[in-house]
Amino acid sequence: MESTEEFHKKYEKEICSLLFQYLQERGHSESAKTFQKESGLEIEGVALQNFKQLVTDGNFDEAIKLIPELEDDCMKAAQIKIALYEHKYLELLQKGSNCEAIEVLRTQIVPSSKLGTQNIVQQNRIVDLTSMVMDVEKTSKALFPYNSTGESARSNLFSYLENFISPIKMRSQSKRDNGQERAEERNNGAPSTDKVSTLLKISQNNLLENLLQTSLNYQISQCKCYGYDKEESQYSLLEYHECNLNPPSKTLLTTISNHKDEIWYVSLSPDVSKLTSVSQDKMINVWGLERKENKLQIDLISCIEESHTNKNCEISCIQWHPDSTKFLVACDNIKVFNALTGECIKVIDGETSSIRSAAWVKEGEEIIFTEPEKGMRCVNANNTDIFYDWTGFTFIDIASVPNVDKFAYCSENQVGIISISSREKIKLLSVKKKIRAITMSKDGQSLLVSKHASEEENKAVIELWDINNDTKLQKFVGHTQEKFILSPIFGGKFEKYVVSGSENDKVYIWDKSTGDIVETLEGHQNVVNSIAWEDKLPNYLFSCSYDQTIKIWINSTDKVQAEIEPKYLCNEEEIDSQMNDDDSDQSMIENESELESEEIESDE
């Protein structure tokens, strides 16, 4: 680790630039000027200033000539060029200069749409741009990607282009000789700290705050108790937090149910104000959750009886819309329900009578679903128009998060990643066979892959994969999964944990970074099917089981009570009796089967 003096010498310009930006953004303009004067910093480089002026004036062709001075990376330079050409094209269309615009599209945009064999602009984007010639309203909305006009659009364009320009390339030239400065940097291993220095251009707003938040988040992520027992307000930027404690154990808060058969799924709404439960009794319950000081108020908002055209078809998944007002249920078709009224507001039919999995994508504007033996389909969530079909093999599961432009799919033998905007396959992960379910992290960077026992792994395993680098980061074992599909989830604050139900009636919680079992929760009396544990409600974990119950678990250190109508509370003795009855029924079935076998043998 570098000493404080070495760090200061190496990063003085960056630190000063961050402080200058912070003072300006907070409205301390006079302090910013004083700081700039005392530190000897200059503002943007000449090339960047010229480039900005050319963009502001709408002189896009001249601005393109300056790109080599601003960015060495070929891909980034190509993206800057295509953005300038597209903006030029859209402004010409808006002025009514359609012939000139078409010439720009033909001679500038299309030839620049590829870098070697790699597409800078997808073919469907070219089609969209072409269609704007005949659609003035579409052109007005599409000033890529800014939704404004004139000088305002150009200013937004420049802000967008800054994302592709290296901050180091944005700095101004020092008043000292450049060659001498570069030589000193090579010799000393650090930039010169002459009084007359350079202010580095920062490529995003509020960067100092973001860096400090990252530092705080790192401290929190290293704390074993966070997500279990500590709130964010207990951490400070003024001191470094080192945690030597173990997280508190989870304890049962209450057991509830309004179902008369095994419960398959529990799912929390994104705003954690509601919980849905789905059962084999064909009922979908929506529970309202209200957190008070030391109480969790639980109310049954709506109770939906779900009927299926295909009597043999079972509900395969339930997914909340990002706005928390509605959710979809997949079975022989997809139905979208209003969460408050329980009203079915939309029905989406597939080509078959069985839909295996479904998910909202593109902030809830589209729905993707899979059908065995048919493939995967993307439809408009509002009018059910078909956007795209993927075929070729049997899709088992899909995983997505609303604000990420990609989703994952799996068959039994492979996991792939597809871009939502381009509909094209991005990559295949090197995951081996026996895949049963997948779950994506909220940042879209990681994927949990649930696998049955195989020749390579003689026990069930959950693997954590880095999507971008196609790397297996960790594996989690200990649970039982032989007959059922049990979907693992990321849980706790910052998704520090991996959680799964198990066929041995337990809930397993692992540390995501180490793979160690943090805790097992015992209390259910049959297979634990589904878990819900959101970072917005980190102290509460919900589980459901074939024993017809939902259990709510809290930290053992919390002093919380559950407020719920007594008729929804489960009597543990009744559960024992029910489970014994189920065992007796199973035993009778097995005995009857044995007697039938003996009679057949006797007849023979």
Disulfide bonds with the S-S distance in Angstrom:
none
